[in-house]
Amino acid sequence: METSEISKTELKKIVKEAIISVLTERKDLLEDAVSEAILDMKLGLAIEEGDTGEYVSESEILSKLMD
């Protein structure tokens, strides 16, 4: 098998073209990734907002879930 060398510039160009091609042809991938990132961020903010530092027993949590 023959090997050929590729310069860093050529490799960067090939990778860039591949990424552009994928994002152009599969816009849903980027949309899904951004949507998931936003949801993760919102969950993190909600957790921080609800964190009072007070201990809540398991039974209290379960009783609220059963309501």
C-alpha positions in Angstrom: 0.0 0.0 0.0 1.3 3.4 -0.9 1.3 6.3 1.5 1.2 9.9 0.6 2.0 12.9 2.7 -0.5 15.7 3.1 0.3 19.2 4.5 -1.3 20.7 7.5 -2.9 23.3 5.2 -4.3 20.7 2.9 -5.7 18.7 5.8 -7.4 21.8 7.3 -9.0 22.5 3.9 -10.3 19.0 3.5 -11.7 18.9 7.0 -13.3 22.3 6.6 -14.9 21.2 3.3 -16.2 18.0 4.9 -17.8 19.9 7.9 -19.4 22.5 5.6 -20.7 19.7 3.4 -22.3 17.8 6.3 -23.8 20.9 7.8 -25.2 21.9 4.5 -26.7 18.6 3.7 -27.8 17.7 7.2 -29.0 20.9 8.8 -31.0 18.9 11.3 -27.8 17.7 13.0 -26.8 21.3 13.9 -30.4 22.2 14.9 -30.6 19.2 17.2 -27.2 19.9 18.8 -28.2 23.6 19.5 -31.6 22.6 20.8 -30.1 20.0 23.2 -27.5 22.6 24.4 -30.2 25.1 25.1 -32.3 22.5 27.0 -29.2 21.5 29.1 -28.5 25.1 29.9 -32.1 25.7 31.0 -32.0 22.6 33.2 -28.8 23.8 34.8 -30.2 27.2 35.5 -33.4 25.7 37.0 -31.3 23.4 39.3 -29.2 26.4 40.4 -32.4 28.5 41.0 -34.0 25.7 43.1 -30.9 24.9 45.1 -31.5 26.5 48.5 -28.9 24.3 50.3 -31.6 22.9 52.6 -31.9 19.1 53.0 -35.2 17.6 51.9 -36.0 14.0 52.9 -36.7 11.3 50.3 -40.2 10.7 51.8 -41.1 14.4 51.3 -40.0 14.3 47.7 -41.9 11.2 47.0 -45.0 12.5 48.7 -44.9 15.6 46.4 -44.4 13.4 43.4 -47.5 11.4 44.3 -49.7 14.5 44.6 
